[in-house]
Amino acid sequence: MSEPLVLRVSQLRTEFNQHGQALPAVRDVSFELQRGKILGLVGESGSGKSVTGFSLMGLIDPPGKVVSGHIELSGNRIDNLSPREWRRIQGKRMSMIFQDPMMTLNPVLRVETQMVESVRAHERVSRQHARQRSVEMLARMGIPSPEHRIREYPHQLSGGMRQRVAIAIAMLHSPELIIADEPTTALDVTIQSQILAEVQQRVRADGTSLIWITHDLSVVAGLADELAVMYAGQIVEMGSVDQVLTTPAHPYTQGLIRSLPANNPPGEPLYQIPGMMPSLTRVPTGCAFRDRCPIAQARCATQPPLINVQTGGQARCHFPLQEVTHA
């Protein structure tokens, strides 16, 4: 039997108002995530990945606004909550890990103060109980001497240690959903791989669902169960990690995979997808990728739907699974 759904997103649209013009940062985004599963959300900078994460967390501030769509957490709609109701679930039922841990950590407070208050903000427990839970979570996240580290200030910790603390805070309540916005991008490869392994282990053990936002396909290849590729605010391909990485259906996904250094022929220049991501003020009609796509045809001037493809995934393309020959 399949695990129960933790998250269902239906036709999510988020816009930013600029000089009276509504700019669509996220358009018609729909997906589901089961309990204990990890979804990798990938794409170039400006593709709408982070805005999607902030929208799901209720963290879009003016001039941005979620203008349409439904978000359900464990069967309950949350997109229409009041600010007070949002605060009740943020940090307890769903948490976010940011790229910069200092967006989570207060530089003038000890780690102990921040973790204890995070526990007591949602639960009526003693300070001693909250502290013990915090120490245990730091230990689970691979922090040595947690009894000592918890008494330190953030500036006394290394970058990797600060990120571990931020992740530990996000996991304190064993939330149903965690959204991680490129939290290991600024770390060296060794520390990155350690944190990825620790996060994966904790998610599996707690049954927490995780959305890992990144521009790095190699990161999600060994971490995620499902993969969603975003371009110009839309999901253009979705499926299992193996399906998407082995038989990519969308020309954009094919280009991303070919641009990985490991897939580049020795001695050849590194492949790049021609052109640039379109500005929100000039998103073309029809397929947003058509100006950069080597197989674009007249039909691509109309908006392609997200359709099922033979490999078992989905792609937003009029000509899915057509192998692209790159110059």
C-alpha positions in Angstrom: 0.0 0.0 0.0 1.2 3.5 -0.8 1.9 6.0 2.0 -0.7 8.6 2.8 -0.5 12.0 1.1 1.2 14.7 3.2 1.0 17.5 0.6 -1.2 18.2 -2.4 -0.6 21.3 -4.4 -3.2 22.2 -7.1 -2.7 24.9 -9.8 -0.6 27.2 -7.5 0.0 30.7 -8.9 2.1 33.4 -7.2 2.5 36.9 -8.6 4.5 39.9 -7.7 3.2 43.4 -8.4 5.6 45.8 -10.0 4.4 49.2 -11.0 0.9 48.0 -11.4 1.9 44.9 -13.5 1.3 41.4 -12.1 4.4 39.3 -12.7 3.8 35.5 -12.5 6.7 33.9 -10.6 4.9 30.6 -10.2 2.3 29.4 -12.7 0.0 26.4 -12.6 2.2 24.3 -10.2 0.6 21.0 -9.2 2.1 18.0 -7.5 1.6 15.5 -4.6 4.0 14.2 -2.0 3.6 11.1 0.1 4.6 10.6 3.7 8.3 9.9 4.2 9.2 10.8 0.5 11.7 13.3 -0.8 10.9 15.5 -3.7 13.8 17.3 -5.5 12.7 20.6 -7.0 15.4 21.7 -9.6 15.9 24.4 -12.2 18.0 27.4 -13.0 18.1 30.5 -10.9 14.9 32.5 -11.5 12.9 29.4 -12.4 10.5 29.8 -9.4 11.8 27.1 -7.1 12.3 29.2 -4.0 9.1 31.2 -4.6 7.2 27.9 -4.7 8.8 26.9 -1.3 7.9 30.2 0.3 4.4 30.0 -1.1 3.9 26.6 0.4 5.1 27.9 3.8 2.9 31.0 3.8 5.9 33.3 3.7 5.1 35.4 0.6 5.1 39.1 1.6 3.8 42.1 -0.4 4.3 43.0 -3.2 4.0 39.2 -3.7 0.8 37.2 -3.3 -0.5 33.7 -3.8 -3.4 34.6 -6.1 -4.9 31.1 -6.8 -4.6 27.4 -6.3 -5.0 25.0 -3.4 -2.5 23.8 -0.8 -3.5 20.8 1.4 -1.4 19.5 4.3 -2.5 16.0 5.4 -5.9 16.6 3.8 -6.6 20.1 5.2 -6.4 23.3 3.2 -3.8 25.7 4.4 -3.7 28.3 1.6 -6.6 30.2 3.1 -5.3 30.4 6.7 -5.2 33.6 8.7 -1.7 34.9 9.8 -2.4 33.6 13.3 -3.3 30.1 12.0 -0.2 30.1 9.8 2.0 30.7 12.9 0.5 27.7 14.6 1.7 25.3 11.9 4.9 27.0 10.8 7.7 25.3 12.7 5.5 22.6 14.1 3.7 20.8 11.3 5.9 22.3 8.5 9.4 23.8 8.7 11.8 25.5 6.3 15.6 25.3 6.1 17.1 28.3 4.4 20.3 28.6 2.3 21.8 31.0 4.9 21.4 29.5 8.4 21.5 33.0 9.8 18.0 33.5 8.5 17.1 30.9 11.2 19.6 31.7 13.9 19.7 34.9 15.9 23.4 36.0 16.2 23.0 37.5 19.7 21.3 34.5 21.4 22.9 31.2 22.4 21.9 28.1 20.5 20.3 26.8 23.7 17.9 29.8 24.0 16.8 29.6 20.4 16.2 25.8 20.4 14.4 25.8 23.8 12.1 28.6 22.7 11.4 26.9 19.5 10.1 23.9 21.4 8.2 25.8 24.0 6.5 28.1 21.3 4.4 25.1 20.3 4.4 22.8 23.3 3.7 23.2 27.0 6.8 21.5 28.4 9.4 22.5 31.0 12.6 24.3 30.0 14.6 21.3 31.1 12.6 18.9 28.9 13.0 21.3 25.9 16.7 21.6 26.5 17.2 17.8 26.7 15.3 17.4 23.5 17.4 20.0 21.8 20.6 18.3 22.9 19.4 15.0 21.5 18.5 16.5 18.2 21.9 18.2 17.9 23.5 14.8 18.5 21.3 13.2 15.9 22.4 15.8 13.4 26.1 14.7 13.9 27.1 17.6 16.1 29.9 16.5 18.4 29.8 17.5 22.1 26.2 18.8 21.8 26.1 19.7 25.5 28.9 22.1 24.9 27.8 23.4 21.5 24.3 24.2 22.7 25.8 26.8 25.0 27.6 28.6 22.2 26.6 31.6 20.0 26.2 31.1 16.2 29.4 33.0 15.4 31.4 30.5 17.4 30.3 27.7 15.1 31.6 26.8 11.6 29.3 27.3 8.6 28.5 23.5 8.4 27.8 23.4 12.1 25.5 26.4 11.9 23.6 24.7 9.1 23.3 21.5 11.2 21.8 23.6 14.0 19.3 25.2 11.7 18.3 21.8 10.4 18.0 20.5 13.9 15.7 23.3 14.8 13.5 22.5 11.7 13.3 18.9 12.9 12.6 19.5 16.6 8.8 18.8 16.3 9.2 16.0 13.7 7.1 18.0 11.3 5.0 16.4 8.5 6.8 18.5 5.9 10.2 20.2 5.6 11.1 22.5 2.8 14.9 22.9 2.3 16.0 25.8 0.1 19.5 25.0 -1.1 20.8 24.6 2.5 24.1 23.1 1.5 25.1 25.2 -1.5 27.6 27.3 0.4 29.3 24.4 2.0 32.3 22.4 0.8 31.6 19.0 -0.9 32.6 16.9 2.1 30.4 18.7 4.6 27.6 18.8 2.1 27.6 15.1 1.6 27.6 14.5 5.4 24.7 16.7 5.9 22.7 15.2 3.0 23.2 11.7 4.5 22.2 12.9 8.0 19.1 14.7 6.7 18.1 11.6 4.6 18.5 9.4 7.6 16.4 11.6 9.9 13.6 12.0 7.3 13.4 8.3 6.8 13.4 7.6 10.6 10.7 10.2 11.4 8.5 9.7 8.4 8.8 13.3 7.4 8.2 14.4 3.9 10.9 16.7 2.4 11.1 19.1 -0.6 14.8 19.7 -1.5 15.1 22.8 -3.6 18.4 23.0 -5.6 19.9 23.9 -9.0 22.3 20.9 -8.7 21.0 17.7 -10.2 23.9 15.7 -8.8 22.6 16.5 -5.2 19.1 15.2 -5.7 20.2 12.2 -7.8 21.3 10.3 -4.6 18.8 12.0 -2.2 15.3 12.3 -3.7 12.6 9.8 -4.7 10.8 12.1 -7.1 12.1 14.9 -9.2 10.3 18.0 -10.5 12.0 20.3 -13.0 11.0 23.9 -13.1 11.4 26.5 -15.8 10.0 30.1 -15.9 7.6 29.4 -13.0 6.2 26.1 -14.3 6.9 22.4 -13.7 8.1 21.2 -17.1 8.9 17.6 -16.1 8.1 15.3 -13.2 8.7 11.7 -12.3 10.8 9.3 -10.3 14.5 10.3 -10.1 15.5 7.3 -12.2 12.9 8.1 -14.9 13.8 11.8 -15.2 17.6 11.3 -15.1 17.7 8.2 -17.3 15.1 9.1 -19.9 14.4 12.8 -19.7 11.3 13.7 -21.7 11.6 17.5 -21.9 14.3 19.2 -24.0 15.1 21.5 -21.1 15.8 18.5 -18.8 17.9 16.9 -21.5 20.0 20.1 -21.6 20.4 20.3 -17.9 21.6 16.7 -17.7 24.0 17.2 -20.7 25.5 20.3 -19.0 26.7 18.2 -16.0 30.5 18.1 -16.1 30.4 14.3 -15.6 28.5 14.0 -18.9 30.8 16.1 -20.9 33.3 14.4 -23.2 36.9 14.8 -22.0 38.6 17.8 -23.6 35.4 19.3 -25.0 34.0 22.7 -23.9 31.3 22.3 -21.2 27.9 22.2 -22.8 25.5 25.1 -22.1 21.9 25.6 -22.9 21.8 28.5 -25.4 20.1 31.8 -24.3 18.8 32.8 -20.9 15.8 32.3 -18.7 13.1 34.8 -19.8 12.4 37.8 -17.6 9.1 37.7 -15.7 8.1 40.8 -17.7 8.6 39.1 -21.0 7.6 35.4 -20.6 6.7 34.3 -24.2 3.3 32.9 -25.0 3.0 29.2 -25.5 6.0 27.1 -24.3 8.3 29.3 -22.3 11.3 27.3 -23.4 10.7 27.5 -27.2 13.1 30.4 -27.8 16.0 28.2 -26.5 14.7 24.8 -27.7 16.4 23.1 -30.7 13.3 21.2 -31.6 10.7 24.0 -31.3 8.1 24.1 -34.0 5.1 26.3 -34.9 2.9 24.3 -32.5 5.1 25.4 -29.6 3.5 28.9 -29.8 0.6 27.3 -27.9 0.8 26.4 -24.2 1.6 22.7 -23.8 -0.2 20.9 -21.0 1.6 18.6 -18.5 1.0 15.2 -20.0 1.8 11.6 -19.1 4.7 10.1 -21.1 5.6 6.5 -21.8 8.4 6.4 -19.3 5.8 6.9 -16.5 6.5 10.5 -15.7 5.0 13.8 -16.9 6.3 16.5 -19.3 5.0 19.9 -20.4 6.0 19.5 -24.0 4.3 19.0 -27.4 7.1 16.7 -28.5 8.1 14.7 -25.3 10.8 12.1 -25.4 12.2 13.4 -28.7 15.9 13.1 -28.4 17.6 16.4 -28.9 20.8 16.6 -30.9 22.7 19.5 -29.5 25.2 21.4 -31.6 
